[in-house]
Amino acid sequence: MNEKNIKSSIKRISYEIVEGNSLDDIVLVGIHTRGVNIAERIRENILLNSGFKLYVNKLNPIHFRDDSKNDALYDFDPSVLKCDITNRTVILVDDVLFTGRTIRASIQALSEYGRAKRIKIAVLIDRGHREIPIKADYVGKNIPTSESEKISVKIKNIDGVDRVDLQHIGLS
């Protein structure tokens, strides 16, 4: 996916969020790191198209993951939720949905900030291969992959370019 495809996908996700939700009920939560930037773009699109101003909250679920051996190895940027999520619709935003473990950890982390009315998931890429029964409500693009492939998402604010690449990795 190139910059134009990414922009189009994020715009479509934004429209779907507006069409399917009451905006005054929404809490946008980007998952550290690229999910936060994608959530910012969704927020900008919603503001442009509806005039409604949402805030982007940041969630780092690393301490809630069940597959990390040593949290100290990971870059830890703390979660920042600017509002109570109790009885609100939380839209969790991430770059890639793969096994479902990051989303599961994020849902668990959210419980420390209140009891959401509902949690919806928005992802730029859904690549399949779930280990946990999680399904995205909003998907920019489905890219079926094999176990020997990896999706690499580059975001301009972080990587200097907007691009999604499919990479082949060697299996040992």
N, C-alpha and C positions, 0 to 999 in steps of 0.2 A: 504494500500500500504506500502510496506517495502522500505528500502534503495535502493535495486536493481531495484524495479519497478519505483521509483522516478527518479533514474539516467537514466534509459531507456527512460522514458517519456520525460525528459528534453533533452536528446540526439536527440530523434525523432523531437521534436519541433525545435531544432537547425538546423537539416537537412532541415526541411520544410522551415525555414526562408531563408537559403542559396539558396535553389532551387527556391524559388518564388520571390526573390528580388535582386536588385543590391546592393551589400554590401556597396559600397561607398556612398549610398544614405540613409542608415539606421541610425536611432538614437534609441538606446535601452533606455527605461525609466522604471525603476522598481518602483512599487507603495509601499510606506512605509507600512510595514516593510518587510514582507517575500517576497514580489515581487521583492525587490532589490536584495535579496540573490539568488532568482531563476534567475533573469536577469544576475547576475554575472556568474552563472553556464552556462547559454546559451552563454554568451560571451566567456567563456573558451572553450566550445565545438566548437564554430565557429572558434576560433583561432587555436585549434588543427587540425581541419579538413580542413580549407581553408587557414590558415596563415594570415587571415585578422584580424586586431586588431580593435575592437569596444570599446567604452567607455560606462560604465553604468551610467546613470543619475538617480537621485532620485527625486521622486515626492510624496509630502504629500498633498492630496486633502482635508484635513479635513475642511478647511474654505470654501470649495465649496460644501459641502454636504448639502442636503436639509432635512436630517433626524436627524441631531444632535442638541440637545437642548442647550448644553453648551459646547463650544469648550474648555473651561478651564479644563474640566474633562478628556480630552484626552491628551496623551503623544504627544507633538508636536515636531517633528523633521523637520526642514525646508527643502524645496525642494532645490535641487542642480542640475541645468541643465548646463552642461559644454559647450554647443554649441547652436547655433541658429537652430531652427527647421524649419525655413521658407523654403518651397519647398523641404522638406525632408520627408522620410517615417518614421514615429514614430511607434515603436512597444512598446505598453504598456504591461507590464508584471505584473501579480498578481498571488497570490496563488489559490484563489477560486473565481469563478464567480457564484454569487447567484442572487440577485435582479437586479443587473446592476447599482445600485446607486453609488458605488465606481467608476466604470468606467465612468459614466456620469460626476461625479464631477471631475475626472481626466482629461477628455477631456476639460471641462470648464477651469480647472487650466492651462492646456497646452496653451490655447489661449493667456495667458500672456507672453509666450515665443516666439511668432511668429505664422505664419499660415502654418501649416504642409501641405504637398502635399496630404498625406493620413495618416490615423491612423489605425493601425492594433492592434489586441488584442491577447495576448498569456497568457494562464492560465494553471496551473498545473491541476486543477480540475474544471469541470463545473458541478454544482449540480442542475441546473434548477431553477424553481420558479422565473422567471423574473417578475419584476414590470415595467421595462423599456425595450423597444425593442432593446436589445444589444445582439450581437452574437460574440463569439470568433472566430478568424481566425485560431488559433493554440491551440489545446487542448491536454493536456497530457492524461487525462482520464475523461470520462463522468461517474459520479456517481449519478444516480437518487436518490433523497431523498424525504422523507415526511416532512411535516411541523414540526413534532415532532422529527426530527433528525438534527444533527449538524455535519459538517465536521470540524475536527481539524487537521490542518497541522502543523507538527513539522519540523523544519529545523535545521540541525546540528550546524550551526554557532550561532544560537540563543538559541535553546532548547537542544542542546547536542545530538540529535538523528534525523535521517530522517525517518519520518513516517506520514502516513495519516490515521486517525481513523474516523469511523462513530460512533457518540454517540447518544444515545436516551435521549431526554430531556423531562421532565414532563411538560405537559401543564396545566396551572392553570385555 
